[in-house]
Amino acid sequence: MFKKVSALIVLCAFIIGAAGISQGLAAEKIDVRKAAEDLAQFLVSTRRIIAQLVDVINTHGAKVEEPLPKDAPYAFKGIIPAYMGRVIGEDFFKNTGIQVKQTTLGKGEFGPRNPYNAPDEWEKEVLTRFYEPAYPKGRGYGEEAEMEGKKVYRYALPMYIEKPCLKCHGDPKTSPTGDGKDISGKPMENYQEGDVRGAVSVIIPLEEKTGV
């Protein structure tokens, strides 16, 4: 786990150093697709670490890299991948002007768990591609676009259900409360490991800022 956390710190340092792209550099001056992909992977890494540590976070007296204490009280604290992904994305946008968010079509009648993660029209179109069985696993999609009259680069990286995700999104029969809901009180959607959960959506401004 120490190696994973160290890698996350290194990636954070890279992103802080690369934040200059928030100044609205033109696409031809940087490898904007690579920058967008790295930013998306950063949020995926954050979600993965949080998912792996859900039991440690919520179990009294638990510590990273140590066995969970036996018979210790379990209290949900609200720190889950979806929440952390949202607040980190919001803070990053506030400080850089680059949007990095989670989005999903949901599954069947469930839809997105949080309205904040509902996709816009561009994201809906790309997500639909990701959900197609023939779409290459792990391949993102990006293109230049226009938003509110400004030139941007849009990129989406598919997210998949991993084993730790099943605690909240898996079989309702495994509900910790016995009512088909997860620890956050949301209905478990019966995802399977490897299913497409959604995507990380990145929007990078491309137009140079002008002024003194």
C-alpha positions in Angstrom: 0.0 0.0 0.0 2.9 2.3 0.7 4.1 2.0 -2.9 0.6 2.9 -4.1 0.3 5.9 -1.9 3.8 7.0 -3.0 2.9 6.7 -6.6 -0.2 8.8 -6.0 1.9 11.5 -4.3 4.2 11.5 -7.3 1.3 11.8 -9.7 -0.1 14.7 -7.6 3.2 16.5 -7.9 3.2 16.0 -11.7 -0.3 17.5 -11.9 0.7 20.5 -9.8 3.7 21.0 -12.1 1.5 20.6 -15.2 -1.1 23.1 -13.9 0.3 25.7 -16.3 -2.0 24.3 -18.9 -4.8 26.0 -17.0 -3.5 29.2 -18.4 -5.3 28.2 -21.6 -2.4 27.1 -23.8 -3.2 26.3 -27.4 -3.5 22.6 -28.3 -0.5 22.6 -30.6 1.8 23.8 -27.9 1.3 20.8 -25.6 0.3 17.1 -26.0 -3.2 18.0 -24.7 -4.6 14.5 -25.1 -1.8 13.1 -23.0 -2.3 15.8 -20.4 -6.1 15.0 -20.3 -5.5 11.3 -20.1 -3.0 11.7 -17.2 -5.5 13.9 -15.3 -8.2 11.3 -15.8 -6.0 8.5 -14.6 -5.2 10.6 -11.5 -8.8 10.7 -10.5 -9.2 7.0 -11.2 -6.2 6.3 -9.0 -7.7 8.4 -6.2 -11.0 6.5 -6.5 -9.1 3.2 -6.5 -7.1 3.9 -3.3 -10.2 5.2 -1.5 -12.2 2.0 -2.5 -9.4 -0.2 -1.2 -9.4 1.6 2.1 -13.1 1.9 2.7 -13.1 -0.7 5.6 -10.0 0.9 7.2 -11.6 4.4 7.0 -14.8 3.3 8.6 -13.6 0.8 11.2 -12.7 2.2 14.6 -9.0 1.7 15.5 -8.1 0.5 12.0 -4.8 1.4 10.4 -3.4 1.2 6.9 -1.4 -2.0 6.3 -2.6 -3.6 9.5 -5.3 -6.3 9.9 -8.7 -4.9 10.7 -9.3 -5.0 14.5 -11.7 -7.8 15.5 -15.1 -6.8 16.7 -14.3 -3.1 16.3 -17.3 -0.8 15.7 -18.0 0.1 12.1 -19.2 3.6 11.4 -19.8 5.0 7.9 -18.0 8.4 7.6 -19.1 9.3 4.1 -15.6 9.0 2.6 -16.1 6.9 -0.6 -14.6 7.1 -4.1 -17.6 9.0 -5.6 -17.5 11.7 -2.9 -13.7 12.1 -3.0 -13.6 12.2 -6.8 -16.2 15.0 -6.8 -14.7 17.2 -4.1 -11.1 16.8 -5.5 -12.4 17.6 -9.0 -14.3 20.7 -7.7 -11.2 22.0 -5.9 -9.0 21.3 -8.9 -11.3 23.2 -11.2 -11.5 26.2 -8.8 -7.7 26.5 -8.8 -6.8 25.6 -12.4 -9.9 26.1 -14.6 -9.6 22.5 -15.7 -12.6 20.3 -15.2 -12.1 16.7 -14.1 -15.3 15.0 -13.1 -17.0 11.7 -12.9 -20.0 10.9 -15.0 -22.2 7.9 -15.7 -25.4 6.8 -17.4 -26.0 4.5 -14.4 -27.4 1.1 -14.8 -30.9 0.4 -16.0 -33.5 2.2 -14.0 -31.0 3.4 -11.4 -29.4 6.2 -13.4 -26.6 8.3 -11.8 -26.5 8.1 -8.1 -25.8 11.8 -7.8 -27.2 14.4 -10.1 -23.8 16.1 -10.1 -22.5 13.2 -12.1 -25.2 13.2 -14.7 -23.6 13.5 -18.2 -24.0 16.4 -20.6 -24.8 15.7 -24.3 -21.2 15.2 -25.3 -20.6 12.8 -22.4 -23.8 10.9 -23.1 -22.6 10.2 -26.7 -19.2 9.1 -25.6 -20.5 7.0 -22.7 -22.8 5.2 -25.1 -19.7 4.2 -27.1 -18.0 2.9 -24.0 -20.9 0.7 -23.1 -20.8 -1.1 -26.4 -19.3 -4.6 -26.0 -17.1 -4.1 -29.0 -15.5 -0.9 -27.7 -11.8 -1.5 -26.8 -11.4 -1.7 -23.0 -9.5 1.1 -21.4 -9.4 3.3 -24.5 -10.3 6.9 -23.9 -11.8 9.3 -26.4 -10.9 13.0 -26.9 -11.5 15.8 -29.4 -11.4 19.6 -29.6 -14.8 21.2 -29.1 -16.5 24.5 -28.3 -18.2 25.3 -25.0 -19.9 28.7 -24.3 -18.1 30.1 -27.3 -14.6 29.0 -26.2 -12.3 26.4 -27.6 -11.6 23.4 -25.3 -10.3 19.9 -25.4 -12.7 17.3 -24.2 -11.6 13.8 -23.1 -13.3 10.9 -21.4 -11.7 7.8 -19.9 -13.9 4.8 -19.2 -14.1 3.6 -15.6 -14.7 -0.1 -14.8 -16.1 -1.9 -11.8 -13.2 -3.4 -9.8 -13.5 -5.9 -6.9 -13.6 -3.3 -4.1 -16.4 -1.5 -6.0 -18.7 -4.5 -5.5 -19.1 -3.6 -1.8 -21.3 -0.8 -2.9 -22.3 -1.5 -6.4 -22.5 -5.4 -6.5 -25.1 -8.0 -5.7 -27.9 -6.5 -3.5 -27.9 -9.9 -1.7 -24.6 -8.9 -0.1 -26.1 -5.7 1.3 -24.4 -4.9 4.7 -27.7 -3.7 6.0 -29.7 -6.6 4.5 -32.1 -4.3 2.5 -30.3 -4.3 -0.8 -28.5 -1.0 0.0 -24.9 -0.2 0.5 -23.2 1.6 3.4 -24.2 5.0 2.0 -27.9 4.0 1.8 -28.0 3.7 -2.0 -29.5 0.7 -3.8 -26.8 -1.7 -5.0 -27.1 -2.0 -8.8 -25.8 -5.6 -9.2 -22.8 -4.7 -11.3 -20.2 -7.4 -12.1 -16.5 -7.0 -12.0 -15.3 -5.5 -15.3 -18.5 -3.8 -16.1 -18.4 -0.2 -17.4 -19.3 2.1 -14.5 -19.0 5.4 -16.3 -16.1 7.7 -17.2 -13.8 10.5 -16.0 -14.5 13.5 -18.1 -11.8 16.2 -18.6 -12.3 19.7 -20.1 -9.1 21.7 -20.8 -9.3 25.3 -22.0 -7.3 25.8 -25.2 -7.6 29.5 -26.0 -4.8 31.8 -24.7 -5.8 34.4 -22.2 -5.2 38.0 -23.2 -4.6 41.1 -21.2 -1.8 43.0 -19.5 
